[in-house]
Amino acid sequence: MNEWVRPVFSSPRSRVSVALISSAVLLAGCGGGGGDVTTTDSTQVPAALASAFPGKKATGEPVRIGLITNEGGASTSQPENREAAEAARKYANDNLGGIAGRPITFVICKTKEEPAAARDCANQMVEQKVDAVVLTSSGLGDSMVPIVTQAGIPWATAVGASNAEATSTDSFSWTGGFPANMTAMAAYSKEMGYKKVAAFVIDVPAAVSGMEAIGKPFFAKAGIDLQIVTIAAGTPDASPQVSAALGKKPDAVAVIGESTVCTSVLQAIGTLGGDTPRELVQSCVAPEVIDAVGAGMDGAQVFSGFDPASDHIEAQLYRQVMKRYSPDTPTQGYAAVGYQGVLGLVRALHGLTGEVTPRTIAAAISSAKDVVLPVGHGSTFTCDSAAVPGMKAACSAKVITGTMSGGKLDKVRVIDPSPLFAQ
């Protein structure tokens, strides 16, 4: 879910070796004179980011990319993920030459986080003959990926959350997704000396089955007993479940869910077991969760595939792109998954020239090496099927982690849980 983080989260508006811009190039922008740079649209860009906005506009016939997003559902809707994906598309078209010099256009479909709607979205992508599909976030990948990839269309996402996304041919996940995050949590828990962890997991198939199939085994490898407690999406008060779990005296708790689940669980923990260490996914640090839980967030360890809030050059670029192309979209929750998914595709295809087809796109992604992961705190990805054992679609095993302090993520660092994968 987060990356795994999990595939379905809410916001205040919800109802419940080839990088085009490497960190070195961006930092080179600091060497010239001081002050901001004024671009052609009069938007002020910090000098450190000047080289990231070269104004190389895409021209010609558009490249049609399918964008599937978990939006419009009765209990789950994340419009901010789509908005961030749109911002990345506009940024790439205005400054990076789109894909192979051609502008990117989206064919958008919203899953509503309903299986029938998700399958319909996948079929629409095939019928529309898109050149590739990017998923922002969903727990229904198993319903969609086979339809898309068996039609010869490559599938890409920042965070693979389903078995099909992790193992299918022509499926690419820029990060290790849910398995990498759960493994990182297990490695961190071992480092902290925990022997028993209670995991509060949103009650959706991808999350629960993922915790059973991936979370439990990796925690077990780390010598930790993992208790899984399911929480229904939209639960306003998780006190009964939290009380029962805390009664078993866990050394720490993990929370994997969208913002309403995170809020209800964390508020209950604050009341019933305020000193219990907490391990969270990125969706649990959305602004609405921080506002609701307040000081109860302090000390929580967050595990994510992206870093939207630090001073790292990639985080600065993300915020600047959002400021210019989607200024009303909140940036600290899970929106960056859409940006990372789309800009990751653009960067992976930096070397693509000539004909743009599903086949040439898949081949270019497979051969791209050490691509700078957008908003990835310096991480890179290589889609050679070697990053995570048993997950040929995963292009990186790295995970970003940090500690909440005063409503912000502090001591951000990149960790590699690969040793635990290898056990």
SESE-380283 format. One record per residue (C-alpha): x, y, z; residue number from 1. Coordinates in steps of 0.1 Angstrom, whole numbers, plus 5000, padded with zeros to 4 digits. Layout:
<atom <X,Y,Z>,NUM>
...
***
This chain:
<atom <5000,5000,5000>,1>
<atom <5019,5028,5004>,2>
<atom <5034,5019,4987>,3>
<atom <5023,4998,4995>,4>
<atom <5012,5019,5005>,5>
<atom <4981,5010,4999>,6>
<atom <4964,5015,4968>,7>
<atom <4934,5035,4981>,8>
<atom <4936,5066,5001>,9>
<atom <4915,5097,5007>,10>
<atom <4922,5134,5009>,11>
<atom <4903,5164,5023>,12>
<atom <4884,5164,4989>,13>
<atom <4877,5127,4990>,14>
<atom <4846,5112,5001>,15>
<atom <4858,5094,5030>,16>
<atom <5210,5050,4836>,17>
<atom <5190,5075,4821>,18>
<atom <5173,5102,4838>,19>
<atom <5164,5133,4819>,20>
<atom <5171,5154,4850>,21>
<atom <5196,5139,4874>,22>
<atom <5202,5154,4908>,23>
<atom <5237,5163,4897>,24>
<atom <5223,5184,4868>,25>
<atom <5198,5201,4890>,26>
<atom <5223,5209,4916>,27>
<atom <5245,5224,4889>,28>
<atom <5220,5252,4887>,29>
<atom <5232,5264,4921>,30>
<atom <5266,5274,4906>,31>
<atom <5256,5305,4887>,32>
<atom <5244,5338,4900>,33>
<atom <5219,5340,4929>,34>
<atom <5182,5348,4929>,35>
<atom <5153,5333,4911>,36>
<atom <5149,5327,4874>,37>
<atom <5120,5341,4855>,38>
<atom <5106,5318,4829>,39>
<atom <5086,5326,4798>,40>
<atom <5053,5323,4817>,41>
<atom <5067,5346,4844>,42>
<atom <5066,5319,4871>,43>
<atom <5094,5323,4896>,44>
<atom <5117,5292,4898>,45>
<atom <5144,5288,4924>,46>
<atom <5178,5291,4909>,47>
<atom <5187,5255,4920>,48>
<atom <5159,5242,4898>,49>
<atom <5166,5265,4867>,50>
<atom <5180,5236,4847>,51>
<atom <5150,5215,4853>,52>
<atom <5128,5239,4833>,53>
<atom <5146,5242,4800>,54>
<atom <5114,5249,4780>,55>
<atom <5120,5220,4756>,56>
<atom <5084,5217,4742>,57>
<atom <5071,5185,4727>,58>
<atom <5057,5188,4692>,59>
<atom <5040,5166,4667>,60>
<atom <5015,5137,4669>,61>
<atom <5006,5130,4706>,62>
<atom <5016,5098,4724>,63>
<atom <4985,5083,4739>,64>
<atom <4990,5071,4775>,65>
<atom <4962,5055,4794>,66>
<atom <4959,5069,4830>,67>
<atom <4939,5047,4854>,68>
<atom <4931,5063,4887>,69>
<atom <4911,5053,4918>,70>
<atom <4886,5081,4917>,71>
<atom <4849,5086,4919>,72>
<atom <4840,5058,4943>,73>
<atom <4814,5060,4971>,74>
<atom <4840,5053,4998>,75>
<atom <4873,5059,4981>,76>
<atom <4883,5087,4958>,77>
<atom <4917,5103,4952>,78>
<atom <4914,5130,4927>,79>
<atom <4948,5145,4938>,80>
<atom <4966,5115,4924>,81>
<atom <4952,5122,4889>,82>
<atom <4959,5160,4893>,83>
<atom <4996,5152,4902>,84>
<atom <4998,5129,4872>,85>
<atom <4984,5157,4850>,86>
<atom <5010,5181,4864>,87>
<atom <5038,5157,4856>,88>
<atom <5024,5153,4820>,89>
<atom <5022,5191,4815>,90>
<atom <5057,5196,4829>,91>
<atom <5071,5169,4806>,92>
<atom <5054,5184,4776>,93>
<atom <5066,5219,4783>,94>
<atom <5101,5211,4794>,95>
<atom <5113,5176,4786>,96>
<atom <5101,5171,4750>,97>
<atom <5073,5147,4762>,98>
<atom <5081,5112,4750>,99>
<atom <5105,5109,4720>,100>
<atom <5099,5146,4713>,101>
<atom <5061,5142,4710>,102>
<atom <5035,5155,4735>,103>
<atom <5018,5131,4759>,104>
<atom <4980,5130,4760>,105>
<atom <4960,5110,4785>,106>
<atom <4931,5086,4780>,107>
<atom <4917,5087,4816>,108>
<atom <4896,5061,4833>,109>
<atom <4884,5061,4869>,110>
<atom <4881,5027,4887>,111>
<atom <4858,5039,4916>,112>
<atom <4877,5011,4933>,113>
<atom <4850,4987,4921>,114>
<atom <4860,4954,4903>,115>
<atom <4836,4958,4874>,116>
<atom <4846,4994,4868>,117>
<atom <4883,4985,4870>,118>
<atom <4879,4958,4844>,119>
<atom <4860,4982,4822>,120>
<atom <4889,5007,4825>,121>
<atom <4914,4980,4814>,122>
<atom <4892,4971,4785>,123>
<atom <4889,5007,4775>,124>
<atom <4927,5010,4773>,125>
<atom <4928,4981,4749>,126>
<atom <4899,4994,4728>,127>
<atom <4915,5029,4727>,128>
<atom <4948,5013,4716>,129>
<atom <4969,5034,4740>,130>
<atom <5007,5031,4738>,131>
<atom <5011,5024,4775>,132>
<atom <4991,5025,4807>,133>
<atom <5001,5043,4840>,134>
<atom <4982,5034,4871>,135>
<atom <4982,5061,4899>,136>
<atom <4969,5038,4927>,137>
<atom <4945,5010,4931>,138>
<atom <4940,4977,4950>,139>
<atom <4925,4961,4919>,140>
<atom <4955,4955,4897>,141>
<atom <4948,4918,4895>,142>
<atom <4916,4926,4876>,143>
<atom <4933,4950,4852>,144>
<atom <4969,4940,4845>,145>
<atom <4962,4908,4826>,146>
<atom <4937,4925,4803>,147>
<atom <4962,4952,4794>,148>
<atom <4995,4933,4792>,149>
<atom <4980,4904,4773>,150>
<atom <4970,4929,4747>,151>
<atom <5006,4938,4743>,152>
<atom <5004,4971,4761>,153>
<atom <5030,4979,4788>,154>
<atom <5017,4987,4823>,155>
<atom <5036,5011,4846>,156>
<atom <5030,5023,4881>,157>
<atom <5050,5039,4909>,158>
<atom <5038,5014,4934>,159>
<atom <5028,4979,4924>,160>
<atom <5001,4967,4949>,161>
<atom <4990,4934,4934>,162>
<atom <5005,4901,4924>,163>
<atom <4998,4907,4887>,164>
<atom <5016,4941,4888>,165>
<atom <5046,4924,4905>,166>
<atom <5050,4894,4883>,167>
<atom <5035,4900,4848>,168>
<atom <5055,4904,4817>,169>
<atom <5054,4940,4804>,170>
<atom <5044,4953,4839>,171>
<atom <5068,4977,4855>,172>
<atom <5068,4992,4891>,173>
<atom <5093,5019,4897>,174>
<atom <5095,5009,4934>,175>
<atom <5093,4977,4952>,176>
<atom <5058,4987,4963>,177>
<atom <5040,4969,4991>,178>
<atom <5066,4941,4995>,179>
<atom <5095,4965,4998>,180>
<atom <5077,4986,5024>,181>
<atom <5066,4956,5045>,182>
<atom <5102,4942,5043>,183>
<atom <5116,4976,5053>,184>
<atom <5091,4977,5083>,185>
<atom <5102,4942,5093>,186>
<atom <5139,4952,5090>,187>
<atom <5133,4983,5111>,188>
<atom <5113,4964,5137>,189>
<atom <5142,4939,5140>,190>
<atom <5167,4967,5144>,191>
<atom <5145,4982,5172>,192>
<atom <5143,4948,5189>,193>
<atom <5106,4943,5186>,194>
<atom <5093,4908,5190>,195>
<atom <5056,4914,5184>,196>
<atom <5039,4939,5161>,197>
<atom <5001,4945,5156>,198>
<atom <4993,4956,5120>,199>
<atom <4961,4975,5114>,200>
<atom <4953,4970,5078>,201>
<atom <4925,4984,5056>,202>
<atom <4900,4956,5048>,203>
<atom <4905,4954,5010>,204>
<atom <4917,4923,4992>,205>
<atom <4951,4936,4980>,206>
<atom <4960,4949,5014>,207>
<atom <4949,4919,5035>,208>
<atom <4962,4892,5011>,209>
<atom <4994,4912,5007>,210>
<atom <5000,4913,5045>,211>
<atom <4992,4876,5048>,212>
<atom <5014,4865,5018>,213>
<atom <5042,4891,5022>,214>
<atom <5041,4909,5055>,215>
<atom <5038,4879,5078>,216>
<atom <5067,4859,5061>,217>
<atom <5091,4888,5062>,218>
<atom <5083,4897,5098>,219>
<atom <5088,4860,5106>,220>
<atom <5122,4860,5089>,221>
<atom <5130,4890,5112>,222>
<atom <5120,4869,5142>,223>
<atom <5088,4890,5148>,224>
<atom <5053,4878,5153>,225>
<atom <5029,4899,5132>,226>
<atom <4992,4901,5142>,227>
<atom <4970,4914,5114>,228>
<atom <4939,4934,5124>,229>
<atom <4915,4944,5096>,230>
<atom <4898,4978,5096>,231>
<atom <4869,4985,5072>,232>
<atom <4874,5015,5049>,233>
<atom <4858,5047,5063>,234>
<atom <4857,5033,5099>,235>
<atom <4852,5064,5121>,236>
<atom <4862,5048,5154>,237>
<atom <4886,5019,5156>,238>
<atom <4888,5018,5194>,239>
<atom <4873,4983,5198>,240>
<atom <4898,4968,5174>,241>
<atom <4927,4988,5188>,242>
<atom <4918,4980,5224>,243>
<atom <4917,4942,5216>,244>
<atom <4951,4943,5198>,245>
<atom <4968,4964,5225>,246>
<atom <4955,4940,5250>,247>
<atom <4980,4915,5236>,248>
<atom <5009,4938,5245>,249>
<atom <5026,4944,5211>,250>
<atom <5060,4961,5211>,251>
<atom <5048,4983,5182>,252>
<atom <5019,4989,5158>,253>
<atom <5018,4993,5121>,254>
<atom <4991,5012,5102>,255>
<atom <4984,5004,5065>,256>
<atom <4953,5022,5051>,257>
<atom <4938,5053,5036>,258>
<atom <4935,5085,5056>,259>
<atom <4902,5077,5074>,260>
<atom <4916,5044,5086>,261>
<atom <4949,5060,5096>,262>
<atom <4930,5087,5116>,263>
<atom <4907,5064,5134>,264>
<atom <4934,5039,5144>,265>
<atom <4960,5066,5154>,266>
<atom <4934,5085,5175>,267>
<atom <4925,5053,5193>,268>
<atom <4961,5044,5198>,269>
<atom <4967,5079,5213>,270>
<atom <4938,5073,5238>,271>
<atom <4945,5036,5246>,272>
<atom <4982,5031,5241>,273>
<atom <4999,5065,5235>,274>
<atom <5034,5052,5242>,275>
<atom <5033,5023,5217>,276>
<atom <5057,5029,5188>,277>
<atom <5040,5034,5154>,278>
<atom <5051,5024,5119>,279>
<atom <5031,5041,5091>,280>
<atom <5027,5042,5054>,281>
<atom <5027,5075,5034>,282>
<atom <4989,5079,5033>,283>
<atom <4989,5082,5071>,284>
<atom <5008,5115,5069>,285>
<atom <4982,5132,5047>,286>
<atom <4974,5167,5060>,287>
<atom <4940,5157,5073>,288>
<atom <4955,5129,5094>,289>
<atom <4981,5152,5109>,290>
<atom <4955,5178,5117>,291>
<atom <4932,5152,5134>,292>
<atom <4959,5134,5153>,293>
<atom <4982,5163,5162>,294>
<atom <5010,5157,5185>,295>
<atom <5001,5120,5185>,296>
<atom <5020,5117,5152>,297>
<atom <5053,5126,5168>,298>
<atom <5078,5098,5168>,299>
<atom <5060,5077,5143>,300>
<atom <5082,5061,5117>,301>
<atom <5070,5065,5081>,302>
<atom <5078,5041,5052>,303>
<atom <5072,5053,5016>,304>
<atom <5083,5051,4980>,305>
<atom <5086,5089,4978>,306>
<atom <5096,5120,4997>,307>
<atom <5075,5150,4989>,308>
<atom <5084,5172,5018>,309>
<atom <5122,5174,5024>,310>
<atom <5148,5198,5010>,311>
<atom <5161,5172,4986>,312>
<atom <5163,5185,4951>,313>
<atom <5138,5160,4938>,314>
<atom <5113,5170,4965>,315>
<atom <5118,5206,4956>,316>
<atom <5112,5199,4919>,317>
<atom <5080,5181,4928>,318>
<atom <5067,5210,4948>,319>
<atom <5077,5235,4921>,320>
<atom <5059,5214,4894>,321>
<atom <5028,5212,4915>,322>
<atom <5029,5249,4923>,323>
<atom <5030,5257,4886>,324>
<atom <5007,5231,4871>,325>
<atom <4983,5221,4899>,326>
<atom <4986,5248,4926>,327>
<atom <4954,5237,4945>,328>
<atom <4964,5201,4949>,329>
<atom <4978,5192,4984>,330>
<atom <5013,5177,4981>,331>
<atom <5020,5160,5014>,332>
<atom <4996,5131,5012>,333>
<atom <4996,5105,4985>,334>
<atom <4993,5127,4955>,335>
<atom <5030,5122,4946>,336>
<atom <5022,5087,4935>,337>
<atom <5006,5100,4903>,338>
<atom <5035,5124,4896>,339>
<atom <5061,5096,4903>,340>
<atom <5043,5072,4880>,341>
<atom <5041,5095,4850>,342>
<atom <5075,5113,4854>,343>
<atom <5091,5079,4860>,344>
<atom <5078,5068,4826>,345>
<atom <5091,5099,4809>,346>
<atom <5125,5095,4825>,347>
<atom <5127,5058,4817>,348>
<atom <5119,5066,4780>,349>
<atom <5145,5094,4778>,350>
<atom <5165,5075,4752>,351>
<atom <5136,5065,4730>,352>
<atom <5137,5079,4695>,353>
<atom <5119,5071,4663>,354>
<atom <5087,5051,4663>,355>
<atom <5067,5051,4695>,356>
<atom <5046,5019,4700>,357>
<atom <5038,4996,4729>,358>
<atom <5067,4974,4719>,359>
<atom <5093,5001,4717>,360>
<atom <5081,5016,4750>,361>
<atom <5084,4982,4767>,362>
<atom <5118,4976,4752>,363>
<atom <5131,5011,4762>,364>
<atom <5119,5007,4798>,365>
<atom <5135,4972,4801>,366>
<atom <5169,4986,4789>,367>
<atom <5169,5018,4810>,368>
<atom <5194,5018,4838>,369>
<atom <5199,5039,4870>,370>
<atom <5170,5062,4862>,371>
<atom <5166,5088,4889>,372>
<atom <5133,5081,4907>,373>
<atom <5111,5112,4907>,374>
<atom <5106,5125,4942>,375>
<atom <5127,5095,4954>,376>
<atom <5152,5112,4976>,377>
<atom <5181,5102,4954>,378>
<atom <5170,5066,4946>,379>
<atom <5173,5052,4911>,380>
<atom <5155,5023,4894>,381>
<atom <5166,4998,4868>,382>
<atom <5139,4975,4852>,383>
<atom <5160,4944,4846>,384>
<atom <5139,4921,4868>,385>
<atom <5167,4918,4894>,386>
<atom <5157,4943,4920>,387>
<atom <5134,4922,4941>,388>
<atom <5135,4883,4941>,389>
<atom <5103,4868,4928>,390>
<atom <5090,4902,4916>,391>
<atom <5103,4907,4881>,392>
<atom <5083,4938,4876>,393>
<atom <5098,4957,4905>,394>
<atom <5125,4981,4894>,395>
<atom <5139,4990,4928>,396>
<atom <5139,4977,4964>,397>
<atom <5148,5010,4981>,398>
<atom <5124,5025,5006>,399>
<atom <5123,5061,5020>,400>
<atom <5118,5064,5057>,401>
<atom <5117,5092,5083>,402>
<atom <5104,5102,5117>,403>
<atom <5074,5125,5123>,404>
<atom <5083,5155,5144>,405>
<atom <5060,5186,5148>,406>
<atom <5038,5176,5119>,407>
<atom <5068,5171,5095>,408>
<atom <5089,5142,5084>,409>
<atom <5124,5145,5099>,410>
<atom <5156,5125,5095>,411>
<atom <5146,5113,5060>,412>
<atom <5168,5086,5046>,413>
<atom <5168,5058,5020>,414>
<atom <5171,5022,5032>,415>
<atom <5176,4990,5013>,416>
<atom <5158,4960,5027>,417>
<atom <5173,4936,5001>,418>
<atom <5193,4915,5027>,419>
<atom <5160,4904,5042>,420>
<atom <5146,4895,5008>,421>
<atom <5176,4873,5003>,422>
<atom <5171,4853,5035>,423>
***
